[in-house]
Amino acid sequence: MKVRGQGRVYLRGDMWWIAYSRHGREIRESTDIRLDPEKADRGEGKAWKLLDQRRGEIASGKFVGPKQEKVTFDALKALYEQDYDLRGLRRETADARVKHLEAFFGLDKALAITPTRLRDYQQHRLDEKADGATVNRELAALHRMFELARKQGLLSAAAVPVFPGRLKEKPPKQGFFEHDEYEEIRKHLPADYQDVLDFGYYTGWRRREVTELTWDEIDVPGGVVRLDPARTKSKAARLLPLSPPLLAVLKRREKARLVERKGDVRIVDLVFHKNGVPVGDWRKTWNSACIKAGLYLTVGAGKRAKKIPTKTFHDLRRTAARNYVRSGVPERVAMTLLGHKTRAVFDRYNIVSEADLKQAASLLAAYVGAK
């Protein structure tokens, strides 16, 4: 055994070990360096280098230690997923972010994820044509992983890397429907999809909140829908009074509740379905209806020209927010009906249209003219 200052290097079997003191306690650590008779120092030199590294970390207050060096990205990911499950959050969005992070950092140790590596990730995702907002959310998820590891004692604060600045994000989407646009798209949708569109238009609910609606959540005699909190993004129960247009939709859906297949008749629990099959990814149907309604942009030219729909189902949510305010519904009530927890989010959805601005200008002109 050889001693240098406040540390020592010694052999245990054919493996070099180091020992050093931190906070008055001796820490013994395997260097994972085996005795090498072929070398003049038998491999001892590398062990001394590691000891000097540890002593430098202790002196600078940035001690890492052997346990932290073993923490992998997979361990960070496991903590993140466990946290989502414990808090009862839906994993779809988290899983999408983890997928991209894992593809880049999957083989890394936590300590190898440095500020430079994080900037490389930003550039890598931008090269993949990811939006700045998407990359920001992904790195926020990674930062959350590091924070969970720090809180559970797997990593020290010094081991959490400095994350790069956020990328520039596009302004919030401004899409919404004027009533004639809604009616035009509706003409080109199959009947089952028309009902989904109608329900979305008059409620502003998220698509899955609509397509996964069950009859157990509907109280027709009471005139309300009670949305299960497990199905909402905010995890809060929601009460929706049934207006005449919504009652008309439900009456049509009730007629479609009985489905016959191969001589068997069964009752479908889902409100919205197509011959008993859930209305899932209806992108092709939606895109086709938008194009037939003339609500699209042409990208490219010649044979490479492609028609891109300018409307999405989520635009119905912004439309409902605007229509609630236009019709005089108090903003706090509109927020509750839409399931918005914060005013900031609601303001992003309460879009001012060109028609609103023209109306405001006309009102001002009329007011001044009356003077």
Contacts in CASP RR format, 6 or more apart in sequence:
PFRMAT RR
TARGET T0000
AUTHOR 0000-0000-0000
METHOD contacts of the structure
MODEL  1
MKVRGQGRVYLRGDMWWIAYSRHGREIRESTDIRLDPEKADRGEGKAWKL
LDQRRGEIASGKFVGPKQEKVTFDALKALYEQDYDLRGLRRETADARVKH
LEAFFGLDKALAITPTRLRDYQQHRLDEKADGATVNRELAALHRMFELAR
KQGLLSAAAVPVFPGRLKEKPPKQGFFEHDEYEEIRKHLPADYQDVLDFG
YYTGWRRREVTELTWDEIDVPGGVVRLDPARTKSKAARLLPLSPPLLAVL
KRREKARLVERKGDVRIVDLVFHKNGVPVGDWRKTWNSACIKAGLYLTVG
AGKRAKKIPTKTFHDLRRTAARNYVRSGVPERVAMTLLGHKTRAVFDRYN
IVSEADLKQAASLLAAYVGAK
1 8 0 8 1.000
1 9 0 8 1.000
1 10 0 8 1.000
1 11 0 8 1.000
2 8 0 8 1.000
2 9 0 8 1.000
2 10 0 8 1.000
2 44 0 8 1.000
4 48 0 8 1.000
4 51 0 8 1.000
6 20 0 8 1.000
6 21 0 8 1.000
6 55 0 8 1.000
7 18 0 8 1.000
7 19 0 8 1.000
7 20 0 8 1.000
7 21 0 8 1.000
7 51 0 8 1.000
7 55 0 8 1.000
8 18 0 8 1.000
8 19 0 8 1.000
8 20 0 8 1.000
8 51 0 8 1.000
9 16 0 8 1.000
9 17 0 8 1.000
9 18 0 8 1.000
9 44 0 8 1.000
9 47 0 8 1.000
9 48 0 8 1.000
9 51 0 8 1.000
10 16 0 8 1.000
10 17 0 8 1.000
10 18 0 8 1.000
10 19 0 8 1.000
11 17 0 8 1.000
11 35 0 8 1.000
12 30 0 8 1.000
13 35 0 8 1.000
14 34 0 8 1.000
14 35 0 8 1.000
15 30 0 8 1.000
15 31 0 8 1.000
15 32 0 8 1.000
15 33 0 8 1.000
15 34 0 8 1.000
15 35 0 8 1.000
16 30 0 8 1.000
16 31 0 8 1.000
16 33 0 8 1.000
16 34 0 8 1.000
16 35 0 8 1.000
16 43 0 8 1.000
16 44 0 8 1.000
16 46 0 8 1.000
16 47 0 8 1.000
17 28 0 8 1.000
17 29 0 8 1.000
17 30 0 8 1.000
17 31 0 8 1.000
17 47 0 8 1.000
18 28 0 8 1.000
18 29 0 8 1.000
18 31 0 8 1.000
18 47 0 8 1.000
18 50 0 8 1.000
18 51 0 8 1.000
18 54 0 8 1.000
19 26 0 8 1.000
19 27 0 8 1.000
19 28 0 8 1.000
19 29 0 8 1.000
20 26 0 8 1.000
20 27 0 8 1.000
20 29 0 8 1.000
20 51 0 8 1.000
20 54 0 8 1.000
20 55 0 8 1.000
20 58 0 8 1.000
21 27 0 8 1.000
22 58 0 8 1.000
22 63 0 8 1.000
27 54 0 8 1.000
27 65 0 8 1.000
27 66 0 8 1.000
29 50 0 8 1.000
29 54 0 8 1.000
29 65 0 8 1.000
29 66 0 8 1.000
30 66 0 8 1.000
31 46 0 8 1.000
31 47 0 8 1.000
31 50 0 8 1.000
33 43 0 8 1.000
33 46 0 8 1.000
33 47 0 8 1.000
33 50 0 8 1.000
35 42 0 8 1.000
35 43 0 8 1.000
36 42 0 8 1.000
36 43 0 8 1.000
54 63 0 8 1.000
54 65 0 8 1.000
57 63 0 8 1.000
57 64 0 8 1.000
57 65 0 8 1.000
61 158 0 8 1.000
62 158 0 8 1.000
63 156 0 8 1.000
63 158 0 8 1.000
64 111 0 8 1.000
64 156 0 8 1.000
64 158 0 8 1.000
64 159 0 8 1.000
67 154 0 8 1.000
68 110 0 8 1.000
68 111 0 8 1.000
68 154 0 8 1.000
68 155 0 8 1.000
68 156 0 8 1.000
68 159 0 8 1.000
69 109 0 8 1.000
69 111 0 8 1.000
70 109 0 8 1.000
71 109 0 8 1.000
71 110 0 8 1.000
71 111 0 8 1.000
71 149 0 8 1.000
71 154 0 8 1.000
71 155 0 8 1.000
72 106 0 8 1.000
72 108 0 8 1.000
72 109 0 8 1.000
72 110 0 8 1.000
73 101 0 8 1.000
73 102 0 8 1.000
73 105 0 8 1.000
73 106 0 8 1.000
73 107 0 8 1.000
73 108 0 8 1.000
73 109 0 8 1.000
73 110 0 8 1.000
73 113 0 8 1.000
74 106 0 8 1.000
75 110 0 8 1.000
75 149 0 8 1.000
75 154 0 8 1.000
76 110 0 8 1.000
76 142 0 8 1.000
76 145 0 8 1.000
76 146 0 8 1.000
76 148 0 8 1.000
76 149 0 8 1.000
77 98 0 8 1.000
77 101 0 8 1.000
77 102 0 8 1.000
77 145 0 8 1.000
79 145 0 8 1.000
79 148 0 8 1.000
79 149 0 8 1.000
79 152 0 8 1.000
79 154 0 8 1.000
80 94 0 8 1.000
80 98 0 8 1.000
80 141 0 8 1.000
80 144 0 8 1.000
80 145 0 8 1.000
80 148 0 8 1.000
81 91 0 8 1.000
81 94 0 8 1.000
81 98 0 8 1.000
83 144 0 8 1.000
83 148 0 8 1.000
84 91 0 8 1.000
84 94 0 8 1.000
85 91 0 8 1.000
88 235 0 8 1.000
89 235 0 8 1.000
90 233 0 8 1.000
94 141 0 8 1.000
97 137 0 8 1.000
97 138 0 8 1.000
97 141 0 8 1.000
98 141 0 8 1.000
100 125 0 8 1.000
100 130 0 8 1.000
100 138 0 8 1.000
101 121 0 8 1.000
101 138 0 8 1.000
101 141 0 8 1.000
101 142 0 8 1.000
104 121 0 8 1.000
104 124 0 8 1.000
105 113 0 8 1.000
105 117 0 8 1.000
105 121 0 8 1.000
105 142 0 8 1.000
108 117 0 8 1.000
110 146 0 8 1.000
110 149 0 8 1.000
110 155 0 8 1.000
110 159 0 8 1.000
111 159 0 8 1.000
113 142 0 8 1.000
113 161 0 8 1.000
114 161 0 8 1.000
115 161 0 8 1.000
115 162 0 8 1.000
115 163 0 8 1.000
115 164 0 8 1.000
117 161 0 8 1.000
118 139 0 8 1.000
118 142 0 8 1.000
118 161 0 8 1.000
118 163 0 8 1.000
118 164 0 8 1.000
119 164 0 8 1.000
121 135 0 8 1.000
121 138 0 8 1.000
121 139 0 8 1.000
122 135 0 8 1.000
122 139 0 8 1.000
122 164 0 8 1.000
122 167 0 8 1.000
125 132 0 8 1.000
125 134 0 8 1.000
125 135 0 8 1.000
125 138 0 8 1.000
126 132 0 8 1.000
126 135 0 8 1.000
126 167 0 8 1.000
131 169 0 8 1.000
131 170 0 8 1.000
132 167 0 8 1.000
132 168 0 8 1.000
132 169 0 8 1.000
132 170 0 8 1.000
133 167 0 8 1.000
133 169 0 8 1.000
133 170 0 8 1.000
135 167 0 8 1.000
136 166 0 8 1.000
136 167 0 8 1.000
136 169 0 8 1.000
139 163 0 8 1.000
139 164 0 8 1.000
142 163 0 8 1.000
143 163 0 8 1.000
146 155 0 8 1.000
146 159 0 8 1.000
146 160 0 8 1.000
146 161 0 8 1.000
147 160 0 8 1.000
149 155 0 8 1.000
150 156 0 8 1.000
150 157 0 8 1.000
150 159 0 8 1.000
150 160 0 8 1.000
172 348 0 8 1.000
173 314 0 8 1.000
173 315 0 8 1.000
173 318 0 8 1.000
174 318 0 8 1.000
174 351 0 8 1.000
175 311 0 8 1.000
175 312 0 8 1.000
175 315 0 8 1.000
175 318 0 8 1.000
175 351 0 8 1.000
176 315 0 8 1.000
176 318 0 8 1.000
176 319 0 8 1.000
176 322 0 8 1.000
176 351 0 8 1.000
176 353 0 8 1.000
177 185 0 8 1.000
177 201 0 8 1.000
177 311 0 8 1.000
177 315 0 8 1.000
177 316 0 8 1.000
177 319 0 8 1.000
178 353 0 8 1.000
178 355 0 8 1.000
181 293 0 8 1.000
181 295 0 8 1.000
181 311 0 8 1.000
182 197 0 8 1.000
182 201 0 8 1.000
182 316 0 8 1.000
182 319 0 8 1.000
184 293 0 8 1.000
184 294 0 8 1.000
184 295 0 8 1.000
185 197 0 8 1.000
185 289 0 8 1.000
185 290 0 8 1.000
185 293 0 8 1.000
185 295 0 8 1.000
185 311 0 8 1.000
186 194 0 8 1.000
186 197 0 8 1.000
186 198 0 8 1.000
187 293 0 8 1.000
188 288 0 8 1.000
188 289 0 8 1.000
188 292 0 8 1.000
188 293 0 8 1.000
189 197 0 8 1.000
189 285 0 8 1.000
189 286 0 8 1.000
189 289 0 8 1.000
190 274 0 8 1.000
190 285 0 8 1.000
191 252 0 8 1.000
192 256 0 8 1.000
192 272 0 8 1.000
192 273 0 8 1.000
192 274 0 8 1.000
192 279 0 8 1.000
193 279 0 8 1.000
193 282 0 8 1.000
193 285 0 8 1.000
193 286 0 8 1.000
193 289 0 8 1.000
195 249 0 8 1.000
195 252 0 8 1.000
195 253 0 8 1.000
195 272 0 8 1.000
196 207 0 8 1.000
196 210 0 8 1.000
196 211 0 8 1.000
196 272 0 8 1.000
196 279 0 8 1.000
196 282 0 8 1.000
197 313 0 8 1.000
197 316 0 8 1.000
198 245 0 8 1.000
198 246 0 8 1.000
198 248 0 8 1.000
198 249 0 8 1.000
199 205 0 8 1.000
199 210 0 8 1.000
199 213 0 8 1.000
199 246 0 8 1.000
199 249 0 8 1.000
199 272 0 8 1.000
200 210 0 8 1.000
200 313 0 8 1.000
200 316 0 8 1.000
200 320 0 8 1.000
201 316 0 8 1.000
201 319 0 8 1.000
201 320 0 8 1.000
202 243 0 8 1.000
202 245 0 8 1.000
202 246 0 8 1.000
202 249 0 8 1.000
202 320 0 8 1.000
203 210 0 8 1.000
203 240 0 8 1.000
203 246 0 8 1.000
203 320 0 8 1.000
203 337 0 8 1.000
204 316 0 8 1.000
204 317 0 8 1.000
204 319 0 8 1.000
204 320 0 8 1.000
204 321 0 8 1.000
204 338 0 8 1.000
205 227 0 8 1.000
205 317 0 8 1.000
205 338 0 8 1.000
206 233 0 8 1.000
206 314 0 8 1.000
206 317 0 8 1.000
207 313 0 8 1.000
207 314 0 8 1.000
208 231 0 8 1.000
209 227 0 8 1.000
209 231 0 8 1.000
209 232 0 8 1.000
210 272 0 8 1.000
211 270 0 8 1.000
211 272 0 8 1.000
211 278 0 8 1.000
211 279 0 8 1.000
211 280 0 8 1.000
212 231 0 8 1.000
212 270 0 8 1.000
212 278 0 8 1.000
213 225 0 8 1.000
213 227 0 8 1.000
213 270 0 8 1.000
213 271 0 8 1.000
213 272 0 8 1.000
214 269 0 8 1.000
214 270 0 8 1.000
214 271 0 8 1.000
215 257 0 8 1.000
215 269 0 8 1.000
215 270 0 8 1.000
215 271 0 8 1.000
216 269 0 8 1.000
217 225 0 8 1.000
217 226 0 8 1.000
217 227 0 8 1.000
217 228 0 8 1.000
218 225 0 8 1.000
218 226 0 8 1.000
218 250 0 8 1.000
218 271 0 8 1.000
219 225 0 8 1.000
219 226 0 8 1.000
220 242 0 8 1.000
220 247 0 8 1.000
220 250 0 8 1.000
223 241 0 8 1.000
223 242 0 8 1.000
223 247 0 8 1.000
224 239 0 8 1.000
224 240 0 8 1.000
224 241 0 8 1.000
224 242 0 8 1.000
225 239 0 8 1.000
225 240 0 8 1.000
225 242 0 8 1.000
225 246 0 8 1.000
226 237 0 8 1.000
226 238 0 8 1.000
226 239 0 8 1.000
226 240 0 8 1.000
227 237 0 8 1.000
227 238 0 8 1.000
227 239 0 8 1.000
227 240 0 8 1.000
228 237 0 8 1.000
229 235 0 8 1.000
229 236 0 8 1.000
229 237 0 8 1.000
229 238 0 8 1.000
232 238 0 8 1.000
232 339 0 8 1.000
233 339 0 8 1.000
234 339 0 8 1.000
234 341 0 8 1.000
236 339 0 8 1.000
236 341 0 8 1.000
238 336 0 8 1.000
238 337 0 8 1.000
238 339 0 8 1.000
240 246 0 8 1.000
240 337 0 8 1.000
242 250 0 8 1.000
250 271 0 8 1.000
253 271 0 8 1.000
253 272 0 8 1.000
256 268 0 8 1.000
256 273 0 8 1.000
257 267 0 8 1.000
257 268 0 8 1.000
258 265 0 8 1.000
258 266 0 8 1.000
258 267 0 8 1.000
258 268 0 8 1.000
259 265 0 8 1.000
259 266 0 8 1.000
259 267 0 8 1.000
259 268 0 8 1.000
259 273 0 8 1.000
259 275 0 8 1.000
259 276 0 8 1.000
261 275 0 8 1.000
268 276 0 8 1.000
270 276 0 8 1.000
270 278 0 8 1.000
272 278 0 8 1.000
272 279 0 8 1.000
273 279 0 8 1.000
286 309 0 8 1.000
286 313 0 8 1.000
287 309 0 8 1.000
290 296 0 8 1.000
290 309 0 8 1.000
290 310 0 8 1.000
290 311 0 8 1.000
291 307 0 8 1.000
291 309 0 8 1.000
295 309 0 8 1.000
295 310 0 8 1.000
295 311 0 8 1.000
296 307 0 8 1.000
296 308 0 8 1.000
296 309 0 8 1.000
296 310 0 8 1.000
297 307 0 8 1.000
297 308 0 8 1.000
297 310 0 8 1.000
298 305 0 8 1.000
298 306 0 8 1.000
298 307 0 8 1.000
298 308 0 8 1.000
299 305 0 8 1.000
299 306 0 8 1.000
299 307 0 8 1.000
299 308 0 8 1.000
300 306 0 8 1.000
317 338 0 8 1.000
317 349 0 8 1.000
318 349 0 8 1.000
318 350 0 8 1.000
318 351 0 8 1.000
320 338 0 8 1.000
321 334 0 8 1.000
321 338 0 8 1.000
321 340 0 8 1.000
321 346 0 8 1.000
321 349 0 8 1.000
321 350 0 8 1.000
321 351 0 8 1.000
322 349 0 8 1.000
322 350 0 8 1.000
322 351 0 8 1.000
322 352 0 8 1.000
322 353 0 8 1.000
324 331 0 8 1.000
324 333 0 8 1.000
324 334 0 8 1.000
324 337 0 8 1.000
324 338 0 8 1.000
325 331 0 8 1.000
325 334 0 8 1.000
325 350 0 8 1.000
326 356 0 8 1.000
329 337 0 8 1.000
331 343 0 8 1.000
331 346 0 8 1.000
331 350 0 8 1.000
334 346 0 8 1.000
335 341 0 8 1.000
335 343 0 8 1.000
335 346 0 8 1.000
338 346 0 8 1.000
338 349 0 8 1.000
340 346 0 8 1.000
340 349 0 8 1.000
END
